[in-house]
Amino acid sequence: MVRNKGARIASLMAVGALAFGALAACGSDSEGGSEGGSGDSPKADGKVGVILPDETTSPRWEANDRPSLKAAFDAAGVESIIDNAGGDVAKFGEICDSMINEGVTVIMIVNLDSESGKACLSKAADAGVQSIDYDRLTLGGGASYYVSFDNVAVGGLMGTGLTDCLDAAGKTKANVIYINGDPNDNNAALFKQGYEEALKPKIDSGDYKLVGDQSGFWDATKAGDAYEQLYTQNKGKIDGVVSANDTMAGGIIARMKDNGTAGQVPTTGQDASVEGLQNVLAGYQCGTVYKNTDLEAKTASDLAIALINGDTDAAAALATGSVKDTETGKDVASALAVPVWITADKVQTVIDDGFQKAADICVDEFKKACEENGVK
């Protein structure tokens, strides 16, 4: 996916500061950076290595995060190596070793699991390389900083979004199920914390009954299988589904189409993927959580540059929050962005930001829904 990032990145510094600051109170295709860029971005003389996790659990890693990070580093004139582990733990370790051997000053990782992520961060520390956990916190990893979205808030949006959709459908009493993310991903636990907290009053009051709680492992097929099992187990009496991302929601919706209930059972998601937005517009998915990776990438880039420059004041100004590492019990200095709930009437917001393209979304059977919701 190609987007005109150059002009946007320069303006994101101010926007990013607001979005991140608001929470202070609470394949193997490497790419090298180029010199030059916006004068509004901080400068640094060093090299940053970024390891993305895979290409399948969410389209965001390659479609959004890679170009966002590349543009942010280029704008600051920082050399970068961005590689993808392809979901392979051994490959993740090899990339980590290679980046350290190539002399990166800062390494930024999205772990596949905390064990392999911890091993990489430990090697980096031994080599004197500073580290940033990007999007996922590596439990016990001891990263210098953590940059992500407020993932409990992400889950909270899914929980309140589901309630809104059930209310709109006139369902004051409902059987609901959870299809959670991969249990090896700390974010999955934070998302679940968020939607459990949001739905607790409804469940405690007896208005909602939790009739299923399984993992879909960020996989469309596995999520569809989990849904099918729970659908059969409950004799079809499922009124709402919390799906922890759009990829899994797509697999669940495919099963709903098979049993003739698609569009009748509100289903959540996150990532504002092309498929997710299409399902939202078509009425198959009640909403998706939008996380503007430009903001996340810009802050991660600025933080990496501050570390390269040894500018602790700049780093502290960016990492105004903290997230507890539940393995060590320590608080990790963090910069957390604010997610947004997107329903059909808000899809144009995602297009306007350049996160997705109407040309990719408004195809075939989705053209009419785009017209009806002003997506262009």
C-alpha positions in Angstrom: 0.0 0.0 0.0 1.5 3.3 -1.0 0.5 6.5 0.8 1.8 10.1 0.7 3.5 10.1 4.1 6.0 12.8 3.6 3.7 15.8 4.0 1.7 14.0 6.8 4.7 13.0 9.0 5.8 16.6 9.4 2.4 17.6 10.8 2.1 14.6 13.0 4.5 15.7 15.6 2.1 18.2 17.1 -0.9 15.9 16.7 1.0 13.0 18.2 2.1 15.0 21.2 -1.6 15.8 21.9 -2.8 12.2 21.3 -0.1 10.6 23.4 0.0 13.4 26.0 -3.7 13.0 26.7 -2.9 9.8 28.5 -0.3 11.2 30.8 -2.8 11.5 33.6 -3.9 8.1 33.5 9.0 -11.8 4.5 12.5 -10.6 5.0 12.8 -7.5 2.9 15.0 -5.1 4.8 14.9 -1.3 4.1 17.5 1.3 4.8 16.6 4.9 5.6 17.6 7.8 3.5 19.1 11.2 4.4 17.1 14.4 4.6 13.4 15.1 5.5 11.4 17.5 7.4 13.1 20.1 9.5 10.4 19.7 12.1 11.7 16.3 13.1 14.5 15.7 15.5 17.8 14.6 14.1 20.2 11.8 15.1 23.3 10.1 14.0 22.7 6.4 14.5 20.9 3.4 13.1 17.6 1.8 14.2 16.6 -1.8 13.8 12.9 -2.7 13.7 11.6 -6.3 13.9 7.9 -6.7 12.8 6.2 -10.0 13.9 4.4 -11.5 10.9 2.3 -10.8 7.8 -0.8 -12.8 8.7 -2.2 -12.0 12.2 -3.0 -8.5 11.0 -2.5 -6.6 7.7 -1.4 -3.6 9.7 2.3 -4.6 10.1 3.2 -4.4 6.4 0.4 -2.2 5.1 0.6 0.5 7.8 3.4 0.1 10.4 6.3 -0.5 8.0 5.6 2.6 5.8 4.7 4.7 8.8 8.0 3.9 10.5 10.1 4.1 7.4 8.7 7.6 6.6 9.2 8.8 10.2 12.9 7.6 10.2 13.5 9.0 6.8 12.1 12.4 7.8 14.6 12.5 10.6 17.5 11.4 8.4 18.0 8.2 10.5 19.2 5.0 8.9 16.8 2.2 9.6 16.6 -1.5 9.0 13.0 -2.8 9.0 12.5 -6.6 8.8 9.7 -9.1 9.4 10.0 -12.4 11.3 7.2 -14.0 9.3 5.8 -15.5 12.5 8.9 -17.7 12.9 10.6 -17.5 16.3 13.9 -18.8 15.0 13.9 -16.2 12.2 13.0 -13.5 14.8 16.2 -14.5 16.7 18.3 -14.5 13.6 17.1 -11.0 12.6 17.8 -9.8 16.2 21.4 -11.2 16.1 22.0 -9.7 12.6 20.8 -6.2 13.6 23.0 -6.2 16.7 26.0 -7.4 14.7 25.3 -4.6 12.1 25.7 -2.1 14.9 22.2 -0.7 15.4 22.1 1.9 18.2 18.5 1.2 19.1 16.4 -1.9 18.5 12.6 -1.8 18.3 10.7 -5.1 18.4 7.1 -6.4 18.1 7.6 -9.7 19.9 6.1 -13.0 18.7 6.0 -14.1 22.4 7.6 -12.8 25.5 10.2 -15.6 25.7 11.8 -15.0 22.3 11.3 -11.3 22.7 13.1 -11.4 26.1 16.0 -13.3 24.6 16.5 -10.6 21.9 16.3 -7.7 24.4 18.8 -9.4 26.7 21.3 -9.8 23.8 20.7 -6.1 23.0 21.3 -5.0 26.5 24.6 -7.1 26.7 25.7 -5.3 23.5 24.9 -1.9 24.9 22.0 -1.4 22.5 19.0 0.4 23.8 15.5 -1.0 23.2 11.9 -0.1 22.6 8.9 -2.5 22.8 6.7 -1.5 19.9 2.9 -2.2 20.2 3.4 -5.3 22.4 5.1 -5.3 25.8 7.6 -8.1 26.3 7.0 -9.4 29.8 10.2 -9.7 31.7 12.1 -8.2 28.8 13.3 -5.1 30.4 12.9 -2.8 27.4 14.0 0.8 27.9 10.6 2.1 26.7 7.2 0.9 25.5 5.3 2.7 22.7 1.8 1.5 21.9 -1.9 2.4 22.1 -3.8 2.3 25.4 -4.7 -1.4 24.9 -7.1 -1.6 27.8 -9.0 1.3 26.2 -9.0 -0.6 22.9 -10.8 -3.4 24.6 -13.1 -1.0 26.4 -14.2 0.4 23.0 -15.0 -3.1 21.8 -17.1 -3.7 24.9 -19.0 -0.4 24.8 -19.3 -0.7 21.0 -21.0 -4.1 21.4 -23.4 -2.7 23.9 -24.3 0.2 21.7 -25.0 -2.2 18.8 -27.1 -4.5 20.9 -29.1 -1.5 22.2 -29.6 -0.3 18.6 -30.9 -3.8 17.7 -33.3 -3.6 20.7 -31.6 -6.5 22.5 -31.6 -5.6 26.2 -31.0 -9.3 27.1 -28.2 -11.1 25.2 -26.0 -14.1 25.1 -22.5 -12.9 24.3 -19.3 -14.7 23.6 -15.6 -13.7 23.6 -13.2 -14.7 20.8 -9.9 -13.5 22.3 -6.5 -13.0 20.7 -3.4 -15.2 21.1 -2.8 -16.0 24.8 1.0 -15.6 24.2 0.4 -11.9 23.2 0.3 -9.6 26.3 -1.9 -7.2 24.3 -4.6 -9.9 24.0 -4.8 -9.9 27.8 -5.1 -6.1 27.9 -7.8 -6.0 25.3 -9.7 -8.7 27.2 -9.3 -6.7 30.4 -10.9 -3.7 28.6 -13.9 -5.5 27.2 -14.5 -7.5 30.4 -14.5 -4.2 32.4 -16.9 -2.6 30.0 -19.3 -5.5 29.9 -19.1 -6.4 33.6 -22.1 -4.2 34.7 -24.3 -5.9 32.0 -23.2 -9.4 32.9 -23.4 -8.8 36.7 -26.9 -7.5 36.3 -28.0 -10.5 34.3 -28.8 -8.5 31.2 -26.0 -10.3 29.4 -24.9 -13.8 29.8 -21.4 -14.9 28.8 -21.9 -18.2 27.1 -18.5 -18.7 25.5 -14.9 -17.6 26.0 -12.2 -18.9 23.7 -9.1 -17.9 21.9 -9.0 -17.4 18.1 -5.2 -16.9 18.1 -5.4 -13.9 15.7 -6.3 -16.5 13.0 -9.5 -16.2 10.9 -9.9 -20.0 10.5 -9.3 -20.8 14.2 -11.7 -18.0 15.2 -14.3 -19.3 12.8 -13.9 -22.8 14.3 -14.2 -21.4 17.8 -17.4 -19.5 16.9 -18.9 -22.5 15.1 -18.3 -24.7 18.2 -19.9 -22.1 20.5 -22.8 -21.6 18.1 -23.5 -25.3 18.1 -23.0 -25.6 21.8 -25.5 -22.8 22.5 -28.0 -24.1 19.8 -27.6 -20.9 17.8 -28.5 -18.7 20.7 -25.7 -16.1 20.4 -26.7 -12.5 20.3 -23.3 -10.7 20.3 -19.6 -11.4 19.7 -16.6 -9.7 21.0 -13.9 -10.5 18.4 -10.6 -9.1 19.4 -9.6 -8.1 15.8 -10.8 -7.7 12.3 -8.9 -10.8 11.0 -10.8 -13.1 13.4 -14.0 -11.2 12.8 -13.7 -12.0 9.1 -13.5 -15.7 9.9 -16.5 -15.5 12.3 -18.6 -13.6 9.8 -17.8 -16.2 7.1 -19.4 -18.8 9.5 -22.3 -16.5 10.1 -22.9 -16.3 6.4 -22.9 -20.1 6.2 -25.6 -20.3 8.9 -27.6 -17.3 7.7 -27.1 -15.0 10.6 -24.5 -12.5 9.2 -25.7 -9.0 10.0 -28.0 -10.2 12.7 -25.4 -10.8 15.4 -23.3 -7.7 16.3 -19.6 -8.5 16.1 -16.6 -6.3 17.0 -13.1 -6.0 15.7 -10.1 -3.8 15.7 -7.3 -2.6 13.3 -9.6 -0.8 10.8 -8.4 -3.2 8.1 -9.8 -3.1 4.6 -11.8 -6.3 5.3 -12.9 -5.0 8.7 -14.2 -1.6 7.2 -16.0 -3.5 4.4 -17.7 -5.7 7.0 -18.6 -2.6 9.0 -20.1 -0.8 6.0 -22.0 -4.0 5.0 -23.5 -4.3 8.5 -21.8 -7.6 9.2 -19.5 -6.1 11.8 -20.8 -3.5 14.2 -17.6 -1.5 14.5 -13.8 -1.6 14.5 -11.2 0.1 16.7 -9.0 2.4 14.6 -5.4 2.9 15.7 -3.6 5.5 13.6 -0.2 3.9 13.3 1.3 7.2 12.0 1.0 8.5 15.5 2.5 5.4 17.1 5.3 5.3 14.5 6.1 9.0 14.8 6.4 8.8 18.6 8.5 5.6 18.4 10.8 7.3 15.9 11.2 10.4 18.1 11.9 8.2 21.1 14.5 6.2 19.3 16.2 9.4 18.2 16.2 10.8 21.7 17.9 7.6 22.9 20.5 7.8 20.1 21.2 11.4 21.2 21.2 10.6 24.9 18.5 13.1 25.4 16.8 11.9 28.5 14.6 15.0 28.8 13.2 14.5 25.3 12.6 10.8 26.1 10.8 11.6 29.4 8.6 14.2 27.6 7.4 11.5 25.2 7.0 8.6 27.6 4.6 10.3 30.0 2.8 7.2 31.0 3.7 3.7 32.4 2.6 0.1 32.0 3.3 -2.5 34.6 5.3 -5.5 33.5 3.3 -8.2 35.3 6.3 -10.6 35.3 8.8 -8.3 37.0 6.3 -6.0 38.8 8.1 -3.0 37.4 6.5 0.0 35.6 7.8 0.5 32.1 8.0 4.1 30.9 5.4 4.3 28.1 4.0 6.5 25.4 0.4 5.5 24.7 -1.9 6.8 22.0 -5.7 7.0 22.0 -7.7 4.6 19.9 -11.0 5.5 18.2 -14.2 3.4 17.6 -15.3 3.4 14.0 -18.9 2.6 12.8 -20.2 2.8 9.3 -20.8 6.6 9.5 -17.2 7.2 10.6 -15.3 5.1 8.0 -14.5 8.3 6.0 -12.3 9.4 8.9 -10.0 6.5 8.3 -9.9 7.4 4.6 -9.2 11.1 5.3 -6.3 10.2 7.5 -4.8 8.2 4.6 -4.8 5.0 6.7 -6.9 3.2 4.1 -8.0 4.0 0.5 -11.6 4.2 -0.6 -10.5 2.5 -3.9 -9.5 -0.6 -1.9 -12.7 -0.6 0.2 -15.4 0.4 -2.2 -15.3 -2.5 -4.6 -17.9 -5.0 -5.8 -20.8 -5.5 -3.4 -19.4 -2.7 -1.1 -19.8 0.1 -3.6 -23.4 0.8 -2.6 -22.6 0.8 1.2 -19.8 3.3 0.5 -22.2 5.6 -1.4 -24.8 5.4 1.4 -22.2 6.3 4.1 -20.4 9.0 2.1 -17.2 7.0 1.7 -15.2 8.3 -1.3 
